[in-house]
Every structure is written in C-alpha cells, then in structure tokens.
Amino acid sequence: MTKVFIAFVLLLGTAFGQSLSEGSVVGLQILPNPLNGMITYDFELCCGLPSGRGGYLGNGFDYANAEFTAYWKGPQEKDGYLFTGTIVSWKTPEMVDPFCTIQSATLQDGTISYGTKQLVAGMVAEYSQLFCQQDGVYWLGPGGLTAH
C-alpha cells in the first residue's frame, strides 16, 4: 500500500509540468440550481492514462500545466460543450484499496462554451477520479467534473 501511495504522489508531482491525464467524457448533465438560478455542468469522466499524449480526440478531457479541459458533444447536437479551468489545489489522495486511490482537485476561473459562444465565465469546479496501479500498470477509472 505504501508503494502505491508513493508512486501516486510521484505521478502527481508531474501534474503541473506535463500532461498527467487524459480520458473520455462519456456524458454531460446540465442541471439548474433552484436555490440560486445558476446552472451546474456535470461532466461524467471515464478511463484514460496517466502521462497521456497531451490531447484527446472527440469527447474527452485532459489537463496539463494546471489547465483542465473537458469537451462533450452529444450525438444529436450541432455543437459541443467545452469547459476550461485552472487547477488551484490537489486534495490528499484517498486510498480505496491496496491498488487504487481517489484523487480530487479544485478548479477556478472556469468557462463553459457551446460551439463558439461562451455561456458562463468565472466558474469554480471540482474534479475527482479513480487512479489505479498494479504490477507496473497504471490506469484511470470513473470520475467526474462538476462546474458551477
């Protein structure tokens, strides 16, 4: 368990100098907040690889140099939704089992665009995802990005 935690901390140490992660966005829920009238954008994330290539094709996400980007375009939609924001803090990883941890981060200065039109600016967001390592193989499991 200690080896996994140390390996994970070493991976996170590179998060602000190169692309640490990239993966798929498998869905987007747009939810109104009845308390304040704001809209929440909930990107459902899946899969991916630590130390990715620094980009993605189609519906996906990545982050490099503290910049987080997520994109979703539904099959019947003309344009897609793009979130960009800055990672301002990483939370302490939570151990799930001897091989996996949940890593979370807080973001600020987020924007949501639909096609070329910016919909919202100045958003805050939370990112959380399952990171695993076993027998020298690293992978990412389910996660989410909630911007509001």
Secondary structure by P-SEA (a helix, b strand, c coil): caaaaaaaaaaaaaccccccccccccbbbbbbcccccbbbbbbbbbbbbcccccccccccccccccbbbbbbbcccccbbbbbbbbbccccccccccccbbbbbbcccbbbbbcccccccccccbbbbbbbbbccccccccccccccc
